[in-house]
């Protein structure tokens, strides 16, 4: 069960099990309001995972840059408040496009 509660009017756009270079393993989630990374801890014995805490919870208007990098080991790169996060997601271009679309939609509705 996720410890992050949805906000009023919040809808999940994408989520994926991935790893971030410094935050390690977790679940990256994009909603129409924010981007969240919840750390997970897996148990090999039972092949289960549980979420631990929200290591990153950033409103979309606080994201200053979204880009992709790499050829074989590709990363989704987010910059917020001068901090760089690099996520190893399956389809970094799909994620970057979805984040940019949500940022643009938020600006238009504000």
Backbone as CSV, one residue per row, in Angstrom:
resi,resn,N_x,N_y,N_z,CA_x,CA_y,CA_z,C_x,C_y,C_z
1,UNK,0.832,-1.187,0.000,0.000,0.000,0.000,0.875,1.248,0.000
2,UNK,0.525,2.201,-0.758,1.301,3.422,-0.897,1.035,4.388,0.262
3,UNK,2.113,4.931,0.881,1.912,5.898,1.948,1.527,7.284,1.430
4,UNK,1.655,7.529,0.134,1.322,8.830,-0.434,-0.168,8.876,-0.756
5,UNK,-0.842,9.828,-0.134,-2.280,9.978,-0.346,-2.541,10.896,-1.536
6,UNK,-3.505,10.542,-2.403,-3.834,11.437,-3.519,-4.489,12.716,-3.015
7,UNK,-4.229,13.793,-3.727,-4.826,15.083,-3.393,-6.151,15.223,-4.134
8,UNK,-6.927,16.230,-3.783,-8.206,16.479,-4.441,-7.982,16.734,-5.928
9,UNK,-8.682,15.997,-6.784,-8.579,16.167,-8.226,-7.333,15.573,-8.847
10,UNK,-6.557,14.847,-8.075,-5.301,14.280,-8.589,-5.550,12.952,-9.298
11,UNK,-4.930,12.810,-10.472,-5.059,11.575,-11.263,-3.673,11.045,-11.606
12,UNK,-3.504,9.730,-11.480,-2.230,9.100,-11.827,-2.111,9.010,-13.350
13,UNK,-0.971,9.449,-13.876,-0.707,9.411,-15.313,0.184,8.212,-15.657
14,UNK,1.310,8.088,-14.957,2.259,6.999,-15.175,2.828,6.547,-13.839
15,UNK,3.218,5.291,-13.751,4.027,4.832,-12.630,4.880,3.665,-13.088
16,UNK,6.041,3.531,-12.460,6.983,2.488,-12.882,7.953,2.168,-11.763
17,UNK,8.254,0.903,-11.641,9.270,0.418,-10.722,10.619,0.744,-11.359
18,UNK,11.468,1.486,-10.675,12.743,1.879,-11.276,13.761,2.175,-10.180
19,UNK,14.907,2.735,-10.572,15.937,3.135,-9.618,16.413,4.538,-9.962
20,UNK,16.758,5.275,-8.925,17.341,6.602,-9.095,18.773,6.504,-8.598
21,UNK,19.693,7.247,-9.223,21.119,7.107,-8.926,21.469,7.220,-7.442
22,UNK,20.861,8.158,-6.715,21.189,8.313,-5.296,20.086,7.815,-4.363
23,UNK,18.835,7.875,-4.802,17.720,7.440,-3.953,17.520,5.922,-3.974
24,UNK,18.145,5.258,-4.934,18.091,3.797,-5.103,16.745,3.310,-5.653
25,UNK,16.284,2.125,-5.221,15.106,1.485,-5.805,13.803,2.063,-5.274
26,UNK,12.825,2.112,-6.188,11.523,2.606,-5.775,10.543,2.650,-6.924
27,UNK,9.455,3.367,-6.699,8.405,3.506,-7.698,8.272,4.987,-8.030
28,UNK,8.425,5.306,-9.313,8.264,6.670,-9.787,6.831,6.825,-10.267
29,UNK,6.174,7.897,-9.814,4.780,8.119,-10.180,4.593,9.560,-10.639
30,UNK,3.928,9.702,-11.781,3.561,11.013,-12.304,2.059,11.160,-12.179
31,UNK,1.636,12.263,-11.562,0.207,12.572,-11.517,0.006,13.884,-12.280
32,UNK,-1.224,14.322,-12.351,-1.494,15.585,-13.029,-1.093,16.785,-12.166
33,UNK,-0.567,16.539,-10.941,-0.165,17.626,-10.051,1.291,17.579,-9.601
34,UNK,1.876,16.386,-9.553,3.231,16.254,-8.995,3.919,14.987,-9.469
35,UNK,5.221,14.906,-9.132,5.979,13.689,-9.399,6.464,13.163,-8.050
36,UNK,6.311,11.863,-7.857,6.586,11.234,-6.569,7.517,10.043,-6.794
37,UNK,8.497,9.878,-5.914,9.335,8.687,-5.930,9.278,8.081,-4.540
38,UNK,8.707,6.879,-4.460,8.610,6.165,-3.191,9.660,5.061,-3.153
39,UNK,10.493,5.103,-2.124,11.495,4.041,-1.967,10.794,2.722,-1.649
40,UNK,11.378,1.644,-2.156,10.835,0.318,-1.853,11.933,-0.552,-1.268
41,UNK,11.507,-1.541,-0.543,12.432,-2.524,0.008,11.898,-3.888,-0.389
42,UNK,12.721,-4.667,-1.052,12.306,-5.984,-1.514,12.868,-7.082,-0.637
43,UNK,12.141,-8.178,-0.598,12.585,-9.349,0.128,12.710,-10.495,-0.861
44,UNK,13.913,-11.000,-1.026,14.155,-12.070,-1.983,13.454,-13.360,-1.550
45,UNK,13.380,-13.578,-0.255,12.771,-14.794,0.275,11.314,-14.929,-0.151
46,UNK,10.562,-13.849,-0.084,9.147,-13.900,-0.446,8.856,-13.239,-1.794
47,UNK,9.896,-12.714,-2.435,9.757,-12.015,-3.718,8.705,-10.913,-3.659
48,UNK,8.709,-10.204,-2.548,7.739,-9.120,-2.390,8.465,-7.798,-2.183
49,UNK,7.729,-6.727,-2.431,8.253,-5.380,-2.228,7.250,-4.593,-1.427
50,UNK,7.764,-3.693,-0.596,6.850,-2.794,0.084,7.427,-1.384,0.013
51,UNK,6.527,-0.411,-0.073,6.979,0.972,-0.133,7.367,1.412,1.263
52,UNK,8.425,2.224,1.334,8.916,2.697,2.620,8.510,4.138,2.882
53,UNK,9.007,5.053,2.046,8.703,6.459,2.250,8.764,7.190,0.918
54,UNK,8.170,8.373,0.894,8.227,9.210,-0.302,9.532,9.994,-0.242
55,UNK,10.523,9.553,-0.995,11.827,10.207,-1.003,11.796,11.484,-1.827
56,UNK,10.812,11.587,-2.711,10.676,12.763,-3.566,9.190,13.009,-3.792
57,UNK,8.765,14.230,-3.558,7.366,14.620,-3.764,7.404,16.077,-4.213
58,UNK,7.405,16.288,-5.535,7.622,17.620,-6.098,6.429,18.055,-6.941
59,UNK,5.863,19.226,-6.631,4.816,19.766,-7.505,5.401,20.032,-8.898
60,UNK,4.589,19.844,-9.927,5.081,19.989,-11.300,5.638,21.378,-11.591
61,UNK,5.097,22.413,-10.947,5.593,23.764,-11.215,6.976,24.026,-10.623
62,UNK,7.491,23.104,-9.826,8.831,23.246,-9.243,9.904,22.544,-10.081
63,UNK,9.488,21.831,-11.125,10.441,21.145,-12.006,10.959,22.160,-13.017
64,UNK,12.278,22.388,-13.013,12.863,23.398,-13.895,13.370,22.820,-15.211
65,UNK,13.638,21.502,-15.247,14.133,20.894,-16.479,13.793,19.404,-16.511
66,UNK,13.433,18.933,-17.704,13.172,17.510,-17.946,13.911,17.147,-19.215
67,UNK,14.744,16.112,-19.155,15.451,15.674,-20.361,15.798,14.197,-20.249
68,UNK,16.307,13.659,-21.339,16.754,12.270,-21.355,18.244,12.276,-21.678
69,UNK,18.930,11.229,-21.228,20.349,11.118,-21.552,20.735,9.652,-21.671
70,UNK,21.831,9.413,-22.403,22.368,8.073,-22.545,21.876,7.360,-23.785
71,UNK,22.600,6.317,-24.161,22.236,5.510,-25.322,21.840,4.099,-24.893
72,UNK,22.747,3.389,-24.232,22.421,2.042,-23.766,21.781,2.090,-22.378
73,UNK,22.432,2.768,-21.468,21.872,2.958,-20.128,21.225,4.336,-20.107
74,UNK,19.961,4.384,-20.518,19.271,5.670,-20.642,18.687,6.098,-19.297
75,UNK,18.581,7.394,-19.120,18.053,7.959,-17.876,17.065,9.074,-18.183
76,UNK,16.091,9.207,-17.305,15.193,10.353,-17.286,15.792,11.312,-16.263
77,UNK,16.102,12.542,-16.694,16.761,13.511,-15.821,15.778,14.621,-15.463
78,UNK,15.561,14.809,-14.168,14.703,15.881,-13.658,15.555,16.826,-12.828
79,UNK,15.342,18.125,-13.019,16.030,19.108,-12.193,14.969,19.935,-11.488
80,UNK,15.094,20.001,-10.166,14.173,20.780,-9.348,14.939,21.407,-8.194
81,UNK,14.762,22.698,-7.998,15.463,23.431,-6.935,16.974,23.194,-6.966
82,UNK,17.546,23.096,-8.170,18.987,22.905,-8.310,19.471,21.488,-8.077
83,UNK,18.581,20.566,-7.745,18.948,19.171,-7.511,18.638,18.362,-8.761
84,UNK,19.596,17.505,-9.149,19.436,16.669,-10.342,19.090,15.245,-9.906
85,UNK,18.022,14.710,-10.475,17.611,13.325,-10.232,17.698,12.569,-11.544
86,UNK,18.268,11.357,-11.512,18.404,10.539,-12.718,17.745,9.184,-12.478
87,UNK,16.653,8.957,-13.199,15.865,7.741,-13.033,16.097,6.780,-14.194
88,UNK,16.293,5.524,-13.880,16.436,4.484,-14.889,15.083,3.871,-15.198
89,UNK,14.281,4.571,-15.997,12.959,4.079,-16.380,13.052,3.344,-17.712
90,UNK,12.034,2.545,-18.004,12.034,1.734,-19.224,12.006,2.599,-20.480
91,UNK,11.124,3.571,-20.526,10.992,4.428,-21.706,11.157,5.888,-21.282
92,UNK,12.413,6.346,-21.245,12.660,7.699,-20.736,12.026,8.783,-21.602
93,UNK,11.938,8.582,-22.902,11.311,9.588,-23.777,9.808,9.705,-23.502
94,UNK,9.166,8.567,-23.273,7.731,8.566,-22.941,7.503,9.327,-21.637
95,UNK,8.338,9.101,-20.645,8.225,9.787,-19.364,8.452,11.285,-19.533
96,UNK,9.515,11.656,-20.242,9.833,13.082,-20.434,8.676,13.800,-21.118
97,UNK,8.108,13.173,-22.159,6.997,13.778,-22.887,5.776,13.932,-21.979
98,UNK,5.468,12.896,-21.192,4.308,12.936,-20.298,4.476,14.017,-19.226
99,UNK,5.673,14.157,-18.675,5.925,15.178,-17.651,5.773,16.563,-18.258
100,UNK,6.361,16.769,-19.435,6.250,18.074,-20.103,4.791,18.417,-20.413
101,UNK,4.017,17.424,-20.840,2.594,17.652,-21.126,1.831,18.061,-19.870
102,UNK,2.126,17.410,-18.744,1.437,17.736,-17.490,1.850,19.117,-16.971
103,UNK,3.125,19.465,-17.127,3.590,20.803,-16.722,2.867,21.864,-17.533
104,UNK,2.776,21.640,-18.854,2.103,22.585,-19.736,0.622,22.689,-19.388
105,UNK,-0.030,21.567,-19.126,-1.456,21.559,-18.771,-1.693,22.316,-17.468
106,UNK,-0.779,22.153,-16.505,-0.900,22.866,-15.224,-0.756,24.366,-15.408
107,UNK,0.169,24.786,-16.263,0.358,26.222,-16.523,-0.879,26.823,-17.192
108,UNK,-1.477,26.070,-18.108,-2.661,26.554,-18.813,-3.876,26.664,-17.916
109,UNK,-3.966,25.789,-16.897,-5.134,25.802,-16.024,-4.974,26.755,-14.845
110,UNK,-3.763,27.256,-14.647,-3.515,28.164,-13.499,-3.954,29.582,-13.804
